[in-house]
Each structure stands twice: as C-alpha cells, then as structure tokens.
Amino acid sequence: MTTTSTRGQYLIGKEIGGCLLEQLIGYGGSSAVFLAQPKNTDQKVAVKVFLPRSTMDIPTQKSFYRRFLREAQAASELEHPNILSIYSYGEHEGLPYTVMPFIPGGTLADYVKDHGPLSLRDAGNYIAQIASALEYAHERGCVHCDVKPANILIDHDGRVVLSDFGIVRFMQGAVLNAQQSLKSSEMLMGTPEYASPEQALGESLDGRSDIYSLAVTLCFLLTGLPPFRSSVPIRILLMHVHDTPPKISSARADVTPEIDRVIDKALSKWPADRYQTIRDFSQELSETIDEAARK
C-alpha cells in the first residue's frame, strides 16, 4: 500500500512541464508539490501534480481531474499580488500538473504550528491581505471554496498569497447534494475544518462561503486550532451546521467583545446573517483590532 510519505516519490528526477523535479515538499488532498528546476531559468519553481488515491473510483478520479484543471485555468486568469500565480499547466503521462512560483516561507498553518498563535496585529494584517485577494476573485464571479491556513503561503516582507483556487463560478451552480457532501469528505469541495455550513450541506455557494472560511482561518491564527475538531470528518461538517463556535476571548485576553462580535457575525450559520461582502468583514475586523490596540 502506498503511504502518504511515499506517494509521488517516484516522480523525483523526472521532467514535467519543462521542469526537473528535485524534491517533494508537500501534499494536498490528492496531489503532491515538488521543488523543481526549470530548463530555461535559474529560479526554482513549485510543480503540483495530481496523484489520485488508490481508494478513488474512476468517476471520483475524473471529478478531481476536472477540478484540478479548472483550478489551474481559473488561477492563471487571476492577477493579484495576494494570489499565487500559475506559470503554466498541462498533463504528463495522464497526470495533470501546474507550475507555480516557489514560496520558501511555507504556509501559515506551518508557521502557527511551529511558533504558536499570532498577535492580533499580525493576524489582522494577514486576513486583510487574503480578503483583498478574495474581493478581487468575487468581483470576477469566482469563489475559492477552500480558504484555510494551509493554502496561505508566506512570502517576503510579510506578504501572504492565497493558493489552490478550486473555484466554482456563481452562474454554473456546480454543487453536490447534501447526502453526497456529508457522506464523503473526498466529495466535499473544501476542507471539513474550514467548510461553511452551506458547503457541508452541498448547497449553492457564493462569496459569503469564503467569508465564513476566512473567519475560521482567523480563529486558527489566534488560537492555534479551528473552532470545530473531530477525527470523523462528517462530525465536523455537522458541527458547522448546528454547533455554536467558542468565543475567541475565552482563549486569549486581548480579544475584545467587539472582535468576538465581528467573528461571530462572519461565522453565522446562514449566509444572509453574515457580512455580505468580504470587504465589510475585513474593514470591521481591522477597526476593532485598532480599537483593541488603543485600550
């Protein structure tokens, strides 16, 4: 049986998309990311290769294949300083791949796990940058669907970039029904710990789903943990639908009731009760963090 630590190792030393794969540096749900050296430049890049799990049946594999290519095409059309660029994409011996900039700083998920929760100021700064990226995407009719710390890369000078645009278009209404979403975490478009209630139920998504996921991401940055946790993905999805998340102020004294209120609103179960734009959420969060710093 192929384990997580060995999946994709056989590709090291191969050339994909004009790039020599040198080192395995990370995994996604059904992909591996390699540090690679292009033939036409000295600058290293990252190459993401789709690696279907052995447990996937053919229809599921094709679904993930389409999603991978959709992500690549959509991201290649987006130009924003806080969105990870896609240099090129294609297929190698039946495996789709993307070529992207190599960001050596790692992910926010790794940083928090290594260094602990962030200060209010740093967390607010990072959330504001990702909110700017999402606002740009939402204005172009796109939803990210998988906003989480592991998809936020730390670049130089405190800049962060959002990766893995597993995008759906508003007008396409590409959704799963509730039974499919709650039945299998592999069928869910997103990650259970960061999924919105409407994602968990397989309902149609718009930018307010990303607002919810960004608020969950903020909870992780401030506490080191997402609000809902379980070893069973379905239980996590049901928690998003039914349970009240804990107050962040219960975990740290510098979080004011006003900051709690902003987070609570962004984590509302019903999209209509949340902030209606990512900018509104980001601005109110920034204002309440500034107020907390003056106290």
Salt bridges, closest charged atoms under 4 A:
GLU15 OE2 - LYS39 NZ 3.49
GLU22 OE1 - LYS44 NZ 2.65
GLU71 OE2 - LYS48 NZ 3.08
GLU77 OE1 - ARG169 NH2 3.47
GLU93 OE1 - HIS92 NE2 3.81
GLU135 OE2 - ARG279 NE 2.87
GLU139 OE1 - ARG140 NH1 3.75
ASP146 OD2 - LYS148 NZ 3.80
ASP155 OD2 - HIS156 NE2 3.72
ASP155 OD2 - ARG159 NH2 2.35
ASP157 OD2 - HIS156 ND1 3.24
ASP164 OD1 - LYS48 NZ 2.86
GLU186 OE2 - ARG53 NH1 2.69
GLU198 OE1 - ARG274 NH2 2.75
ASP206 OD2 - ARG208 NH2 2.75
ASP210 OD2 - HIS138 NE2 2.80
ASP254 OD1 - ARG252 NE 2.79
GLU258 OE1 - LYS295 NZ 3.59
ASP264 OD2 - LYS247 NZ 2.25
GLU284 OE1 - ARG261 NH1 3.39
ASP290 OD1 - ARG121 NH1 2.57
